């Protein structure tokens, strides 16, 4: 038995068939479409795991760094020690120079304090200011000082030019010298006393 469809039912059937075809086309994969993919790179591990042994190259690098640090420290320590030694030596020499200068000035003051012009028993006279043939020695601040002097006579007016020289060796064995020069005039000490008595 055949079923005769009305025009309205035939139109509806055609519409449904067309709709199903549209759905299949929409859901079917498109062979012309380009598929975009994005790969995320894995994070690079720079650190060495604790349970992984250190390679020989890394051990050698660490050893070189330690040696370089030790050399730098040694050089710095040597420079500091040398600097402190030089400062100590300079300080010691300065103190010894003060002692040598004091010895020379004390001897020069002894020459100036003569009590007579000519040689007199029991007194130090102007005539006694002469070259010394045997240097005098003394010890102070861990150093031995040798003192000598030269005397040059002159006239018009009568005077003596005296140079006192003090020498010593410091802790390094180097020889150091201090000189003190002065001119001592020939003035009778008696006249000096008379002049001082006439002053107001």
VENZIZI-V684451 format. One record per residue. N is the residue number from 0. D_CENTER is the distance of its C-alpha to the mean C-alpha in Angstrom with 2 decimals. Layout:
BEGIN
[[N/D_CENTER] [N/D_CENTER]]
END
This chain:
BEGIN
[[0/121.96] [1/119.86] [2/117.89] [3/118.06] [4/114.96] [5/115.35] [6/113.46] [7/111.18] [8/110.27] [9/109.73] [10/107.37] [11/105.37] [12/105.14] [13/103.88] [14/101.23] [15/99.97] [16/99.82] [17/97.81] [18/95.40] [19/94.82] [20/94.06] [21/91.46] [22/89.75] [23/89.60] [24/88.13] [25/85.43] [26/84.39] [27/84.58] [28/81.27] [29/80.79] [30/80.30] [31/78.83] [32/76.16] [33/72.49] [34/70.66] [35/67.04] [36/64.70] [37/61.02] [38/58.97] [39/55.92] [40/53.20] [41/51.92] [42/48.44] [43/46.04] [44/44.46] [45/40.78] [46/39.98] [47/41.00] [48/43.58] [49/42.72] [50/45.63] [51/44.77] [52/42.91] [53/39.56] [54/40.15] [55/38.69] [56/36.81] [57/35.07] [58/34.32] [59/32.80] [60/30.64] [61/29.31] [62/28.65] [63/26.66] [64/24.49] [65/23.89] [66/23.03] [67/20.53] [68/18.82] [69/18.88] [70/17.41] [71/14.44] [72/13.94] [73/14.44] [74/11.95] [75/9.14] [76/10.69] [77/11.04] [78/7.49] [79/6.87] [80/10.22] [81/9.82] [82/7.12] [83/9.62] [84/12.42] [85/11.60] [86/11.37] [87/14.59] [88/16.20] [89/15.69] [90/17.12] [91/19.93] [92/20.82] [93/21.03] [94/23.40] [95/25.40] [96/25.78] [97/27.23] [98/29.67] [99/30.72] [100/31.32] [101/33.35] [102/35.46] [103/36.23] [104/37.16] [105/39.32] [106/41.21] [107/41.68] [108/43.09] [109/45.48] [110/46.76] [111/47.38] [112/49.33] [113/52.20] [114/55.55] [115/57.96] [116/58.20] [117/59.99] [118/59.48] [119/60.85] [120/61.12] [121/58.87] [122/56.85] [123/53.85] [124/55.22] [125/53.92] [126/55.45] [127/53.27] [128/50.12] [129/49.95] [130/47.58] [131/46.60] [132/47.47] [133/45.50] [134/41.87] [135/41.33] [136/38.71] [137/37.00] [138/34.36] [139/31.79] [140/28.41] [141/28.67] [142/29.31] [143/32.64] [144/33.31] [145/36.03] [146/37.64] [147/40.18] [148/41.69] [149/43.89] [150/46.70] [151/48.43] [152/51.80] [153/52.94] [154/56.08] [155/57.21] [156/56.00] [157/55.55] [158/51.93] [159/49.35] [160/45.88] [161/43.63] [162/40.21] [163/38.55] [164/35.86] [165/33.73] [166/31.82] [167/29.88] [168/27.66] [169/24.27] [170/23.02] [171/22.10] [172/25.59] [173/24.72] [174/27.41] [175/26.69] [176/29.37] [177/30.36] [178/33.51] [179/35.70] [180/38.69] [181/41.70] [182/45.37] [183/47.98] [184/51.39] [185/54.68] [186/56.10] [187/58.70] [188/57.41] [189/61.00] [190/61.05] [191/57.79] [192/59.47] [193/62.54] [194/60.58] [195/58.75] [196/62.13] [197/63.53] [198/60.74] [199/61.86]]
END
